[in-house]
Amino acid sequence: MVRLLLTGADGQLGWEVARRAAPAGIACRSTGRATLDITDRDAVRRLVREAAPSVVVNAAAYTAVDKAEADADAAYAVNRDGPAHLAEACADAGVPLIHVSTDYVFDGSKPTPYREDDPVAPLGVYGASKLAGEEAVRRLCPRHVILRTAWVYGVHGHNFVKTMLRLGRERDRLRVVDDQRGCPTFAGDLADTLLALAERLDVTAGAMPAEGFGTFHATGQGATSWCGFARRIFELAAPHLAKVPHVEAITTADFPTPARRPANSVLDCGRLARVHGLTLRPWEMALPGMLDSVLSSS
């Protein structure tokens, strides 16, 4: 049986990994901010030795994109130093590490989907700190998988879908950016992908070919804009809502933020499918189930 050590279990992705592990036949030891500070090198090393996992999944991250612009030290501590500590401990223990990264390592200027080997050029502190984390993992832990994803939403935690539902109840009109494109990714589907990868990388299950390690992209299939995503959310949620707001398309320039966002966050996930046989559902197939869960409990 896979013995999984999970960080970031209190986040929307980590929460899904933790609750799906046992049904998938994986023994998971979950840690969150209260039980493991990944910026503490000694604490990380102690836990990896004590837990004796066969695979480690790092879903912990500093994800406050705008706040990071004024809080760079905290962003780098979690997004660069934390992964470095985990990679070092995993390498010493001979354990593979799966590290979750982001589309924000790219500047979004490419007109077509980003491949794993495309040049990186983060636009802000968040993306730069995540890129530094990737570099640390590559440098310190040869047996690693870096899984870049984008536009994650789920039933737990804060995300775009929940924000739209909340604002839709409060306002008659919402202005949503229409010139940034990406692939909405359901946290549950991404969690299933992480667990499948953990099974493949489990050191007790045999040797993994070299091509099984490295950097991969994993998002929901299909692309849309934030505005298109919002409109689809309200189309599906309409039967549950007292009113449906009008969603007005605006440009990025109309909605300035402290951190710049990539205009194109669409990731090419072909390598993950070719090497590991893993693909996520189209985002429009995953969204209804998530909305049912959220709306039925609200």
Buried (B, 14 or more C-beta within 10 A) or exposed (E): EBBBBBBBBBBBBBBBBBBBBEEBEBEBBBBBBEEBBBBBBEBBBEBBEEBEBBBBBBBBBBBBBBBBBEBBEBBBBBBBBBBBBBBBBBBEBEBBBBBBBBBBBBBBEBEEBBBBEBEBBBBBBBBBBBBBBBBBBBEBBBBBBBBBBBBBBBBBBBBBBBBBBEBBEEEEEBBBBBBBBBBBBBBBBBBBBBBBBBBBBBBEBEEBEEEBBBBBBBBBBEBBBBBBBBBBBBEBBEEEEEEBBEBEBBEBEEEEEEBBBBBBBBBBBBBBBEBBEBBBBBBBBBBEBBBBBBBEEE
